[in-house]
Amino acid sequence: MSDTVSRVRDALRAFGGDHTIVELTEPARTAADAARLVGCQVAQIANSLVFKAPARDAAVLVMA
């Protein structure tokens, strides 16, 4: 497990709940790649972007 994935896992644990992290075995540069790798339809794929909001010293997560 990469350091980045470990940090995400730790952050999710801090919020509670039962989360499962799936780390892909190869790069997924497109939604079609990701769907193929996890075995779902392209319409079921979401992309996440995280921005730092310095004015509030917070992170903003956008799911698209």
N, C-alpha and C positions, 0 to 999 in steps of 0.2 A: 504494500500500500504506500502510495507516494505521500510526501510530507503535506502537500496541499489537501489530499483526501483526508488525511488524519486530522488536519485542522478543521475541516468541514464536519467530520464525524464528531469531534469534540464539541463544536458549536451546537450541533443538533442535539447532542446529549444534554447540554446545558439547558435547552428548552424543554427537555422531557419528551416522552413519547417513544415509540418503537420505529426507528428508521432503518431502512436497508440501503446501503450504498452499493451501486454496481459500477465498477471501474472497467471501462471497455478495454478489450485486448488489442485494439488497433485504432488509429485515428478515425474520427467521424467528422469529416469536413462539411458534410451536407446532412440535411434531415433524412434523406434517403439512406445514407450510410448508417446513421444512428438507428433508424428503424430496422434495417437489416441486421445490425449487430445485436439488438435487444429482442428482435422477433415480434415487431408490431407494425402497424400501418404508419405511414408518414404523418397522417392527420393526428396521430397520438403523440407526436414529438413536440416538446416545448424547448425553447432556447432561453437561457437565463443570462442576464447581464447584471453586474454589480457595480454600482457607482459610489464613490465616497462623496458625501455631502459635508464639506468642511464647515459650512456655516452652522450646522447642527452637530458636528462631530459624530456622524452616523453613517451607516451604509444604507443604500437604497437598492432593493432587489426588484428587477423588472423581469417578468416571465412573458415570453412572446411565443 
